[in-house]
Amino acid sequence: MTIETLIELARKILDILLVWALFYFILKSLRKNVKMIMLFKGILIIVITKILADVLDLVTIGYLIDYVIEWAPLALIVIFQPEIRDALEQLGRAQLLGRHKTLSLTELEKSIGEIVSAADYMRKMHIGALIVIERENSLASYVEKAQKIYADISGPLLSSIFFTNNPLHDGGVIIRGDKIICAGAVFPTSDSMAISKRLGTRHRAALGIAERTDCIALVVSEETSRISIAMNGELIYNLSLDEVRIRLLEALAPSHKILDSAKEGGVNE
């Protein structure tokens, strides 16, 4: 095998990998963005209609579809400009190499315990709260516009931030690793029609940031004292404290850590 053949083979492999990465990113964005799903469905309908028109020789509809296809790229850029911008921002926020401190299972359980403790206190006191936990997608653009804190996660601190008379209580808190990075963060609200009209701005903001990134957003309702979690573009409403703890642990702890911990517990017994 010559060098030229190896170079050509490497070029083809690189080409395939880039196409795969592009499709992976598009599908990942579709899974979390309601508007992108609607856009994808619309394009799919147009493509299917075009195929049927060609197969069945439907002249009129075929002409109309050709006209739509001709002007569709420009129309999509204009109509879906915010969604395209969000997708590009998400690509820029994606972390190719993890920069978070790797927490042990014990450290993670301690942090989750403080968050759950704060949520329990706030629901009893009818204090509204929005706590966003960063994962792989960076939330730096939201941190920049918020009040920096960088403190250890603490139940009393979280509760005091969202106390009604605190100037920062209307915004959200961002947690990175085992630190509270900032407070008073403002997030985009979701336009999803699936969310109940009874839910307020906090729930829509939680779902909005969960649609755009892979973060976990925990909401305590000021009116109903119910706790909800938004993640993977979905809002899970009215959870118990145990359900909140389990969902946070499952989402934040790699499965091998949980398995290793279980094995160690079995050995110690």
BELDAKA-V398555 format. One record per residue. RES is the residue in one small letter. SS is DSSP state (helix for helix, strand for strand, loop for the rest). Layout:
BEGIN
((RES SS) (RES SS))
END
This chain:
BEGIN
((m loop) (t loop) (i helix) (e helix) (t helix) (l helix) (i helix) (e helix) (l helix) (a helix) (r helix) (k helix) (i helix) (l helix) (d helix) (i helix) (l helix) (l helix) (v helix) (w helix) (a helix) (l helix) (f helix) (y helix) (f helix) (i helix) (l helix) (k helix) (s helix) (l helix) (r helix) (k helix) (n loop) (v helix) (k helix) (m helix) (i helix) (m helix) (l helix) (f helix) (k helix) (g helix) (i helix) (l helix) (i helix) (i helix) (v helix) (i helix) (t helix) (k helix) (i helix) (l helix) (a helix) (d helix) (v helix) (l helix) (d loop) (l loop) (v helix) (t helix) (i helix) (g helix) (y helix) (l helix) (i helix) (d helix) (y helix) (v helix) (i helix) (e helix) (w helix) (a helix) (p helix) (l helix) (a helix) (l helix) (i helix) (v helix) (i helix) (f loop) (q helix) (p helix) (e helix) (i helix) (r helix) (d helix) (a helix) (l helix) (e helix) (q helix) (l helix) (g helix) (r helix) (a strand) (q loop) (l loop) (l loop) (g loop) (r loop) (h loop) (k loop) (t loop) (l loop) (s loop) (l helix) (t helix) (e helix) (l helix) (e helix) (k helix) (s helix) (i helix) (g helix) (e helix) (i helix) (v helix) (s helix) (a helix) (a helix) (d helix) (y helix) (m helix) (r helix) (k helix) (m loop) (h loop) (i loop) (g loop) (a strand) (l strand) (i strand) (v strand) (i strand) (e loop) (r loop) (e loop) (n strand) (s loop) (l loop) (a helix) (s helix) (y helix) (v helix) (e helix) (k loop) (a loop) (q strand) (k strand) (i strand) (y strand) (a strand) (d strand) (i loop) (s loop) (g helix) (p helix) (l helix) (l helix) (s helix) (s helix) (i helix) (f loop) (f loop) (t loop) (n loop) (n loop) (p loop) (l loop) (h loop) (d loop) (g loop) (g strand) (v strand) (i strand) (i strand) (r strand) (g loop) (d loop) (k strand) (i strand) (i strand) (c strand) (a strand) (g strand) (a strand) (v loop) (f loop) (p loop) (t loop) (s loop) (d loop) (s loop) (m loop) (a loop) (i loop) (s loop) (k loop) (r loop) (l loop) (g loop) (t helix) (r helix) (h helix) (r helix) (a helix) (a helix) (l helix) (g helix) (i helix) (a helix) (e helix) (r helix) (t loop) (d loop) (c loop) (i strand) (a strand) (l strand) (v strand) (v strand) (s loop) (e loop) (e loop) (t loop) (s loop) (r loop) (i strand) (s strand) (i strand) (a strand) (m strand) (n loop) (g loop) (e strand) (l strand) (i strand) (y strand) (n strand) (l strand) (s loop) (l helix) (d helix) (e helix) (v helix) (r helix) (i helix) (r helix) (l helix) (l helix) (e helix) (a helix) (l helix) (a loop) (p loop) (s helix) (h helix) (k helix) (i helix) (l helix) (d helix) (s helix) (a helix) (k helix) (e helix) (g helix) (g helix) (v helix) (n helix) (e loop))
END
